[in-house]
């Protein structure tokens, strides 16, 4: 049974909930649920921790802590990846990538911990100013289940690098690997006791208790746009900073001179990686009329070669969905697309044969001819259901791509670099990939435009999001 982690103690008292393996429907383990009293206790301890000058003013200590933590996770990566696959369903190769990207993110943040820079100003004769980045204080981290470890650490690592303390609420569908990495905090580096707390629980009451607590200075939320709106409203009442990494509906625009051979496998991975349960999933494929049929046929052929199965099986290339509910959501999206005139090219239904019988499997699905106004095209599905669309010219492709409320990522496929850059500059997304997909780097800022979010993760901006600037002015005789 997995315990909650509050003020340096692992606590086993309280109600529990089961974590289910989506490939088998069987219990992986149980987890102890937090309470609102736990949140209050954790925030108090985190507030004391963040006031300790040895932590907030010592970048070397913070760097060492982050680096040692990265090393411990790396050593344990195979066990962690296996647990992640069991609770989340993703294929082992992806789970391993997630753990290694987590290690990389911690190491990058370790470097950043020693690089926080302010400014010194001369404001007049004998009048000097400093602008100093300081930690925000206690930060609440509310995270989803789809890439739980990386998405936590993507935010937590820069926040710790900047000297903050943390209250973490993992998603109940996949909280175990997050708890496991927090069991493995480095014990060779002495940091304040109440620096990090992990409180598993539902959004209501635990998530909302964190967001609404008056001593939580900022909230970093990764999850759906709908929940993000609610968190934004609650945070506004407390005049607190909120960072939102939300949903997506991402277009990939394919021109006649696209490098097809290389593109097809990369794109299919972007479409069905994490079984489409990825904020960055390539959920809309927009193809120029001149090569539409060729791209369609090649996509269908490649999708047919995917092997759907349990993530732990060596030959599986696409795992299950997280819940029965997500299967129903995918089916309803297919039905809506068909009702609006779509034609299913491949997939379109649940899979239940053989070893799939007790799990939540849905066939990788491609649907053509769905109008841009259909809910299937406009809304995030978070399942392996992709629309194939046709365009006649560059302007139409840009208009179609920009037509949803989301603005997370997009991709452009062409050998004409002028065209690629011109289109990239007009796409309303926080990230645009040219002739590649889902390449993210600790060095490079990412985040959402429009309803896909507020603020930036990663890179320099991702560090400074977790600081507040203080202006100190001195008059010197
Ligand atoms: P979700 O919004 O249902 O839940 C996310 C987290 O918020 C969970 O921990 C949940 O318990 C908590 N929560 C729910 N209601 C809450 C409330 N009222 N107050 C406080 N916390 C609350 O999302 P999900 O189903 O876990 O994740 C899928 C969504 O996350 C998709 O929309 C996906 O696109 C998005 N996502 C975005 C990114 C990104 O970087 N932009 C990354 C991954 C996932």
Boltz pocket constraint, residues with backbone or C-beta under 6 A from the ligand:
constraints:
  - pocket:
      binder: B
      contacts: [[A, 142], [A, 143], [A, 144], [A, 145], [A, 146], [A, 147], [A, 151], [A, 169], [A, 170], [A, 171], [A, 172], [A, 201], [A, 202], [A, 203], [A, 204], [A, 206], [A, 207], [A, 208], [A, 211], [A, 222], [A, 223], [A, 224], [A, 225], [A, 226], [A, 227], [A, 228], [A, 230], [A, 231], [A, 245], [A, 246], [A, 247], [A, 248], [A, 278], [A, 279], [A, 280], [A, 380], [A, 382], [A, 408], [A, 448], [A, 452], [A, 453]]
      max_distance: 6.0
